[in-house]
């Protein structure tokens, strides 16, 4: 029989009494079919003469339960110890202490972070100073987030508001505030810490380019201070690093996870099956010229390195041939550039999804190229297994629809962030969303009893709601309305719509891409997608869309 140390017994005693306390306070409830067994286990616990529990009387059910109670207590204690407002105030105070001497003159001169980055990078002494001081600065920032990031994540995870996490780039562009494009549709926008993301690039970039990038993104982040520290609940914007920003070996772990997706993307491009990433690399290494690649290419529309390079595969590849490759890859071999792109884009898409789930939110992607690869990643995740196509009970049904050729959805974007902030402070957000989100609310309350059973119908219903939304925005623009300080005529922008559905038993993927997002989706937790034999027990399972995705397309 195992011998327990007094330390172990004391820990188990503390956990058992904590569990009893939580039960007596009514903070824990059990399903009817589990309650009897649990309470029998609880009643079987005996105390020693010294008042501590006899570990031999505590079974596995109670041990696991008490561990969960301790985790919950630690979580609540962490949230009570520091608020999101305190975290943001401390973070931005630090940024302004370190960079304020450069940031304030930029603001007074009417400049922007991009100009400031280029100007500072031209001064050799300033570049040397930044490079020399960055390791210590980055370490301080990392220690700060190491001590506080969990508490910030707990606050966000437990929040019921609609959250969107920025993805697709190091930080939002300085010329378009994320709150301007998504703030009217999303409750809280979670932004990464630029220093945490950029610091690891110190030794892989030329000093001047590194300093320019660091200044540009850090100064852009500093511009969110008023929005992140505003006294409103839920917060409009927050800076909180992604979990992957802490992982020194995170890249290798992410790559291992993404290998099947990389092979599926490669398979789509070349119309053949690749057994491994190594198999794909060998194949690409045997395609020395652009013509060789094009001759093998089957999914030509997905050979996209950068959407700004046009839609022709040849032009895309010719542009890509100018880029630097990983060590060991010959840059003169055209196929190697395709290999590099696949190895970079699929992990980026998976990271966007993983980080969003960590905060209980959904990705906000404003880079067109990143958006495309994200939607393809979702498709590859839910690609049908081989066999009877009608048997969809064990696979995702994923379908991404871009808006009809030549047509775009209209959204209210580019709204001044101070206007969005005032709307929130005055408690008008729901009223504004009711107007701007007209049509989306029709989806609320959908259930299996009156819901069509095919993925196509799911898509059709969602798309129709957004078409109604588009019509409302278009009419408002024609009437030259001014709603709550928003000049609709000046702020209408356009974007595409994409929808993905998932089968029962899998993580729900309701993907919507637009200029900003979707009012009303905070209430879509009751959407249940059932596609074949809907049985009674399945009807009790509620699925909620977790893939709301927003991207901004400038007019």
C-alpha positions in Angstrom: 0.0 0.0 0.0 1.3 3.4 -0.9 2.7 5.6 1.8 1.7 9.3 1.7 3.9 12.1 3.0 2.4 14.6 5.5 2.7 17.3 2.8 0.6 15.3 0.4 -2.0 14.6 3.1 -2.2 18.3 4.0 -2.6 19.2 0.3 -5.4 16.6 -0.1 -7.1 17.8 3.1 -7.1 21.4 1.8 -8.5 20.3 -1.5 -11.3 18.2 0.1 -12.4 21.0 2.4 -12.3 23.5 -0.5 -14.5 21.2 -2.5 -17.0 21.0 0.4 -17.0 24.8 0.7 -17.8 25.2 -3.0 -20.5 22.6 -2.8 -22.1 24.2 0.3 -22.0 27.6 -1.4 -24.0 26.2 -4.4 -21.2 26.9 -6.9 -21.0 23.4 -8.2 -23.8 21.3 -9.7 -23.9 17.8 -11.1 -25.8 16.1 -13.8 -28.5 13.8 -12.3 -26.8 10.6 -13.5 -23.5 11.5 -11.9 -24.7 13.0 -8.6 -25.4 9.8 -6.6 -22.0 8.2 -7.3 -20.2 11.4 -6.5 -21.9 11.9 -3.1 -21.3 8.3 -2.2 -17.6 8.9 -2.8 -17.8 12.1 -0.8 -19.5 10.4 2.2 -16.9 7.7 2.2 -14.1 10.1 3.2 -12.8 9.7 6.7 -10.7 11.9 8.9 -7.7 11.0 11.0 -7.5 11.8 14.7 -5.6 15.0 13.8 -8.4 16.2 11.6 -6.7 15.6 8.3 -8.3 13.3 5.7 -7.3 9.6 5.5 -6.0 9.5 1.9 -7.0 5.8 1.6 -10.6 6.9 1.8 -10.4 9.4 -1.1 -11.1 7.8 -4.5 -10.1 9.0 -7.9 -13.4 10.7 -8.5 -12.9 13.0 -5.5 -9.2 13.6 -6.2 -9.9 14.8 -9.8 -12.8 16.9 -8.6 -10.8 18.6 -5.9 -8.0 19.4 -8.4 -10.5 21.1 -10.6 -11.8 23.1 -7.6 -8.3 24.3 -6.8 -7.8 25.3 -10.5 -11.1 27.2 -10.3 -10.1 28.9 -7.1 -6.7 29.9 -8.5 -8.4 31.3 -11.6 -10.8 33.4 -9.5 -8.0 34.6 -7.3 -5.9 35.6 -10.3 -8.8 37.6 -11.7 -9.5 39.3 -8.3 -5.8 40.2 -7.9 -5.7 42.3 -11.0 -8.2 43.8 -13.4 -8.0 44.2 -17.2 -8.0 47.9 -16.6 -5.0 47.7 -14.3 -3.1 45.5 -16.7 -3.7 47.9 -19.6 -2.8 50.9 -17.6 0.5 49.4 -16.5 1.4 48.2 -20.0 0.8 51.5 -21.7 2.5 53.5 -18.9 5.6 51.4 -19.6 5.4 51.9 -23.3 5.1 55.7 -22.9 8.0 55.7 -20.3 10.2 53.9 -22.8 9.2 55.5 -26.1 7.3 58.6 -25.2 10.3 60.9 -26.0 10.0 59.8 -29.6 6.3 59.2 -29.8 5.1 62.6 -28.6 7.1 64.7 -31.2 5.7 62.4 -33.9 2.1 63.3 -32.7 2.9 67.0 -32.5 4.4 67.0 -36.0 1.4 65.2 -37.4 3.4 62.3 -38.5 2.6 58.6 -38.4 4.4 55.4 -37.1 5.6 54.4 -40.5 7.4 57.8 -41.0 8.8 57.7 -37.5 10.2 54.2 -38.0 11.9 55.2 -41.2 13.3 58.4 -39.7 14.7 56.8 -36.6 16.2 53.9 -38.7 18.2 56.5 -40.7 20.2 57.6 -37.6 23.0 55.1 -37.0 23.3 56.2 -33.3 19.6 55.7 -32.6 19.7 52.3 -34.4 22.7 51.2 -32.3 20.9 52.5 -29.1 17.7 50.6 -29.9 19.6 47.4 -30.8 21.7 47.5 -27.7 18.7 48.2 -25.4 16.2 45.8 -27.0 17.2 42.6 -25.2 16.8 44.1 -21.7 13.6 45.9 -22.8 12.2 42.7 -24.2 13.0 40.7 -21.1 11.2 43.2 -18.9 8.1 43.1 -21.1 8.2 39.3 -21.2 8.5 39.1 -17.4 5.6 41.5 -17.1 3.4 39.3 -19.3 4.6 36.1 -17.7 3.2 37.4 -14.4 0.0 38.8 -15.7 -1.0 37.2 -19.0 -2.9 34.3 -17.4 -5.1 36.7 -15.4 -5.8 38.7 -18.6 -6.7 35.5 -20.4 -9.0 34.4 -17.6 -10.9 37.7 -17.7 -11.3 37.3 -21.5 -12.2 33.6 -21.5 -14.9 34.2 -18.8 -16.3 37.2 -20.6 -19.5 36.6 -22.6 -18.9 39.4 -25.1 -18.1 38.9 -28.7 -14.3 38.9 -29.0 -12.1 39.1 -32.0 -8.3 38.4 -31.9 -6.1 40.1 -34.4 -4.2 37.8 -36.7 -2.5 37.6 -40.1 0.3 40.1 -39.4 2.6 41.3 -36.5 0.2 44.1 -35.6 -2.6 46.1 -37.3 -1.5 48.6 -39.9 -0.9 52.1 -38.6 -3.2 53.7 -41.3 -6.3 51.8 -40.2 -7.4 51.5 -36.6 -8.9 48.0 -35.9 -11.6 49.6 -33.8 -12.6 51.7 -36.8 -13.2 48.6 -38.9 -14.6 46.2 -36.4 -15.6 48.2 -33.2 -19.2 48.6 -34.1 -19.7 44.9 -34.6 -17.3 43.3 -32.1 -17.4 44.0 -28.3 -13.7 43.5 -27.6 -10.8 43.4 -30.0 -7.7 41.6 -28.7 -4.4 42.9 -30.0 -1.0 41.2 -29.6 2.0 42.8 -27.8 4.2 44.1 -30.7 7.4 43.9 -28.6 6.8 40.2 -27.8 6.3 39.4 -31.4 9.1 41.5 -32.9 11.9 40.9 -30.3 12.7 37.3 -31.6 13.5 38.8 -35.0 16.4 40.9 -33.6 19.1 38.6 -35.0 17.4 37.6 -38.2 16.9 41.0 -39.7 19.2 43.8 -40.7 19.4 46.4 -37.8 17.9 49.3 -39.7 14.9 47.2 -40.9 14.4 45.8 -37.5 14.4 49.2 -35.7 12.0 50.6 -38.4 9.6 47.7 -37.8 9.9 47.9 -34.0 9.2 51.6 -33.9 6.4 51.4 -36.5 4.4 48.7 -34.7 5.1 49.9 -31.1 4.0 53.4 -32.0 0.9 52.0 -33.6 0.1 50.1 -30.5 0.6 53.2 -28.4 -2.1 54.8 -30.4 -4.6 52.4 -28.8 -4.0 53.7 -25.3 -7.2 55.7 -24.9 -9.3 52.9 -26.4 -7.7 50.2 -24.2 -7.8 52.1 -21.0 -11.3 53.6 -21.4 -13.6 53.1 -18.5 -16.2 50.9 -20.3 -17.3 47.3 -19.9 -16.6 45.2 -21.7 -13.4 46.8 -22.9 -13.3 48.0 -26.5 -9.7 47.0 -27.2 -7.0 45.3 -25.3 -3.3 44.4 -25.8 -2.7 40.8 -24.5 0.0 38.6 -26.1 -0.9 35.3 -27.7 0.2 32.1 -25.9 2.5 31.3 -28.8 4.4 34.5 -28.2 5.8 32.9 -25.0 6.9 29.7 -26.6 10.6 29.5 -27.5 10.1 26.2 -29.3 6.5 27.0 -30.4 7.4 27.1 -34.0 8.6 23.5 -34.2 5.5 22.3 -32.2 3.2 24.2 -34.5 5.0 22.8 -37.6 4.5 19.3 -36.4 0.8 20.0 -35.9 0.4 21.5 -39.3 2.1 18.9 -41.5 -1.1 17.2 -42.5 -2.6 20.5 -43.6 0.6 21.5 -45.5 0.3 18.2 -47.4 -3.4 18.8 -48.1 -2.6 22.3 -49.5 0.2 20.9 -51.6 -2.1 18.1 -52.8 -4.7 20.7 -53.9 -2.1 22.7 -55.7 -0.6 19.8 -57.6 -3.5 17.3 -57.8 -1.6 14.5 -56.2 -1.2 13.0 -52.7 1.9 13.7 -50.7 2.7 11.2 -47.9 4.8 13.7 -45.9 6.3 17.2 -45.9 9.6 15.7 -46.9 7.9 14.0 -49.9 6.5 17.4 -50.9 9.9 19.1 -50.5 11.5 16.5 -52.7 8.8 17.0 -55.4 9.3 20.8 -55.3 13.0 20.5 -55.5 12.6 18.8 -58.8 10.8 21.8 -60.4 13.6 24.1 -61.3 11.8 26.6 -63.5 8.5 28.6 -63.4 7.4 26.6 -66.4 8.1 23.3 -64.6 5.9 24.4 -61.7 3.1 25.6 -63.9 3.1 22.4 -65.9 2.4 20.4 -62.7 0.0 22.9 -61.2 -3.6 21.8 -61.0 -5.2 24.2 -58.4 -3.8 27.3 -60.0 -6.2 29.7 -58.2 -4.5 28.9 -54.9 -1.0 29.6 -55.9 -1.1 32.9 -54.0 2.0 34.4 -52.4 0.6 37.9 -52.2 -2.8 39.1 -53.5 -1.2 42.4 -54.5 0.8 40.5 -57.2 -2.2 39.8 -59.3 -4.2 36.6 -60.0 -2.0 34.9 -62.5 0.1 32.0 -61.2 3.1 32.9 -63.4 3.2 36.5 -62.1 2.9 35.3 -58.5 5.7 32.9 -58.9 8.0 35.3 -60.7 7.5 37.8 -57.9 8.2 35.1 -55.3 11.5 34.1 -57.0 12.9 37.4 -55.7 12.4 36.4 -52.1 15.0 34.9 -49.8 14.5 31.2 -48.9 15.2 29.1 -45.8 18.9 27.9 -45.4 19.5 24.8 -47.5 16.9 25.7 -50.2 18.2 26.9 -53.5 16.4 30.2 -54.3 17.0 29.6 -58.1 14.7 26.6 -57.9 11.1 27.8 -58.5 9.5 24.8 -56.7 11.3 25.7 -53.5 9.4 29.0 -53.3 6.1 27.1 -53.4 7.4 24.8 -50.7 8.4 27.8 -48.5 5.0 29.5 -49.0 3.1 26.3 -47.9 5.4 25.9 -44.9 4.7 29.5 -43.8 1.0 30.1 -44.6 -0.6 27.0 -43.1 1.0 27.3 -39.7 0.1 31.0 -39.7 -3.5 30.1 -40.3 -3.5 27.4 -37.6 -1.9 29.9 -35.1 -4.7 32.4 -35.8 -7.3 29.8 -35.0 -5.5 28.5 -31.9 -4.9 32.0 -30.4 -8.5 33.0 -31.0 -9.8 29.9 -29.2 -7.5 30.6 -26.3 -9.3 33.8 -25.6 -12.7 32.5 -26.4 -12.8 34.7 -29.5 -12.5 34.5 -33.2 -9.8 35.6 -35.6 -9.8 39.1 -37.0 -7.7 39.0 -40.2 -7.2 42.2 -42.3 -4.6 40.9 -44.6 -6.2 39.5 -47.8 -3.5 36.8 -48.4 -3.7 35.6 -44.9 -7.5 35.5 -45.0 -7.5 33.3 -48.1 -5.1 30.8 -46.6 -7.2 30.8 -43.4 -10.4 29.8 -45.3 -8.4 27.2 -47.2 -7.1 25.8 -43.9 -10.6 25.5 -42.6 -11.6 23.6 -45.7 -8.6 21.2 -45.4 -9.4 20.6 -41.7 -12.9 19.5 -42.8 -12.1 17.8 -46.1 -14.3 14.7 -46.6 -12.7 11.3 -46.0 -12.8 9.0 -48.9 -15.9 6.9 -49.3 -19.6 7.5 -49.7 -20.1 11.3 -50.1 -23.6 11.0 -48.7 -22.3 9.6 -45.4 -21.4 12.8 -43.6 -21.8 11.6 -40.1 -18.1 11.4 -39.4 -16.7 14.4 -41.3 -16.9 18.1 -41.4 -19.1 19.7 -44.0 -17.1 22.8 -44.7 -17.9 25.2 -47.5 -16.5 28.6 -48.0 -18.5 31.0 -50.3 -17.1 34.3 -51.4 -19.7 36.8 -52.5 -20.8 36.6 -56.1 -18.4 37.6 -58.7 -18.4 41.4 -59.2 -20.5 42.0 -56.1 -19.4 42.9 -52.6 -21.1 43.2 -49.2 -21.3 46.7 -47.8 -20.2 47.3 -44.3 -19.9 50.3 -42.0 -16.1 50.6 -41.6 -13.5 53.3 -41.2 -15.6 54.9 -38.4 -13.4 57.2 -36.3 -12.4 55.3 -33.2 -13.4 58.2 -31.0 -16.9 57.9 -32.3 -17.0 54.2 -31.6 -15.7 54.9 -28.1 -18.4 57.6 -27.4 -21.1 55.2 -28.7 -20.0 52.6 -26.2 -19.6 55.1 -23.3 -23.2 56.3 -23.9 -24.6 52.8 -23.9 -25.8 53.0 -27.5 -23.9 50.0 -28.9 -26.9 47.7 -29.0 -29.1 50.3 -30.6 -26.5 51.0 -33.3 -26.1 47.3 -33.9 -29.8 46.8 -34.2 -29.8 49.3 -37.1 -26.6 48.2 -38.8 -27.2 44.5 -38.2 -30.7 44.4 -39.7 -31.3 41.0 -41.0 -28.7 39.1 -39.0 -31.0 38.9 -36.0 -33.4 36.7 -38.1 -31.0 33.8 -37.4 -31.5 33.9 -33.6 -33.3 31.0 -32.1 -32.7 28.5 -34.9 -33.0 24.9 -33.7 -33.1 21.4 -35.3 -36.9 21.2 -35.3 -37.3 24.0 -37.8 -33.8 24.0 -39.4 -33.0 22.5 -42.8 -30.6 19.6 -42.7 -28.1 20.4 -45.3 -25.0 22.4 -45.3 -26.1 24.3 -48.4 -29.2 25.5 -46.6 -27.1 26.7 -43.7 -25.0 28.7 -46.0 -28.0 30.1 -47.9 -29.7 31.2 -44.7 -26.6 33.0 -43.5 -25.9 34.6 -46.8 -29.5 35.9 -47.1 -29.3 37.5 -43.7 -26.1 39.3 -44.7 -27.6 40.4 -48.0 -30.4 42.0 -46.0 -27.7 43.7 -43.9 -26.0 45.0 -47.1 -29.3 46.4 -48.4 -29.8 48.3 -45.1 -26.4 49.8 -45.3 -26.8 50.7 -49.0 -30.1 52.4 -48.3 -28.6 54.4 -45.4 -25.8 55.6 -47.7 -28.3 56.7 -50.4 -30.3 58.7 -47.8 -27.0 60.3 -46.5 -27.9 59.4 -43.0 -25.9 60.3 -39.9 -26.4 57.8 -37.2 -25.2 58.6 -33.7 -22.4 60.7 -35.1 -21.5 58.3 -37.8 -21.5 59.7 -41.3 -22.8 56.6 -43.2 -22.0 58.1 -46.6 -18.3 58.5 -45.7 -17.9 55.2 -43.7 -19.4 52.6 -46.0 -16.8 50.1 -47.2 -16.9 46.7 -49.0 -15.8 43.2 -48.3 -16.5 39.6 -49.2 -18.6 37.1 -47.3 -17.6 33.5 -46.5 -19.4 30.9 -44.6 -18.3 27.5 -43.3 -20.5 25.0 -41.5 -19.5 21.9 -39.5 -21.1 18.7 -38.6 -22.5 17.7 -35.2 -19.8 16.2 -33.0 -17.1 18.5 -34.4 -16.1 22.0 -33.4 -18.5 24.4 -35.0 -17.0 26.6 -37.7 -19.3 29.4 -38.7 -17.0 31.6 -40.7 -18.1 35.0 -41.7 -15.8 37.5 -43.4 -16.7 41.1 -43.9 -15.5 44.6 -43.4 -16.1 44.4 -39.7 -18.1 41.5 -38.5 -21.7 40.7 -37.7 -24.0 42.3 -35.2 -26.3 39.8 -33.6 -23.9 36.9 -33.6 -23.4 37.2 -29.8 -26.9 35.6 -29.6 -26.3 32.7 -32.0 -25.3 30.2 -29.3 -28.5 28.3 -30.0 -27.7 27.6 -33.6 -27.6 23.8 -34.1 -26.5 22.3 -37.3 -27.8 18.7 -37.9 -27.4 17.2 -41.3 -28.5 13.5 -41.5 -30.2 11.4 -38.8 -31.1 13.8 -36.0 -31.8 11.8 -33.0 -33.2 13.0 -29.7 -30.0 13.1 -27.7 -28.3 15.1 -30.5 -30.9 17.7 -30.3 -29.9 18.5 -26.8 -26.3 19.4 -27.9 -25.9 23.0 -28.7 -23.2 24.2 -31.1 -22.2 27.8 -31.4 -20.2 29.4 -34.3 -16.6 29.8 -33.2 -15.1 30.9 -36.5 -16.4 34.4 -37.0 -13.7 36.0 -39.1 -13.3 39.6 -40.0 -11.1 41.2 -42.6 -10.9 44.8 -43.8 -10.8 45.6 -47.5 -10.0 49.2 -48.2 -12.3 50.9 -50.8 
